[in-house]
């Protein structure tokens, strides 16, 4: 077994106000977990800084990104890390600094306390190390790529419509087992469509899972080594009814836990997914 330490590449503004956060929060937690954590400005390199950042993101075992202050360079680099499918944990002093389209990704809010950040990252690094090992051995990995929410309203009711896009990948060196079925578990009152057709739904068959099980079609039967496919589904749920007496809102926040399960010829592959979507009443 290799004794090489995992490498965490740190994305953050090059600003003196973040130096203690980096040294006593991020690096201190990494050292306690036998992880090498570095920023690009600590390294020696001959290429341009942007080229170096790209390379370090690609070779890193995982990414830690300081989002406090909404730095545009950090946002851009996080986007590149997500495009490369890297394990990426966002940290911030203020939850408002995580834009709505990143809220479903892992993030820690530490409220400006370096000690709190260090404590939270100690636990997060444990998870990241385990997840990094797991991802190298599991043939089918599921990631929620993005979500988009909107409201459909008439005089009597309003429905939240949420579009979810999932990536399914095989990062192993072998062909994946045959995909036999995909199930998406949600709370009650949800209905889904895929490619314009309604997804069949039944009550959940597992007491630990949410209440409904939706059948999702796969567009492939196997994934080759390094292979990738994508699934898009549209969910719909009643959020307001005039006759209940509740006031209508122009914004509804939908947050909770869902589960996607892939049934294969060699067993089940299950991914728990955190959803955090805002459905807006956007006029056209």
ABEGO torsion letter per residue (X at the ends): XBABBBBBBBBBBBBAAAAAAAAAAAAAAAAAAGBBBBBAAABBBABBAAAAAAAAAAABABBBBBABGGBAAAAAAAAAAAAAGBBBBBBBABAAABBAAAAABBBBBAGGBAAAAAAAAAAAAAAAAAAAAAAAABABBBBBABBBBBBBBBAABBBBBBBBBBBBBBABABBBBBBABBBBBBBBGBBBBBGGBBBBBBBBABAABBABBBBBBBABABBBBGBBBBBBBBBBBBABBAAAGBBBBABBBBBEBBBBBBBBAAEBBBBBBBBBBBBBBBBX
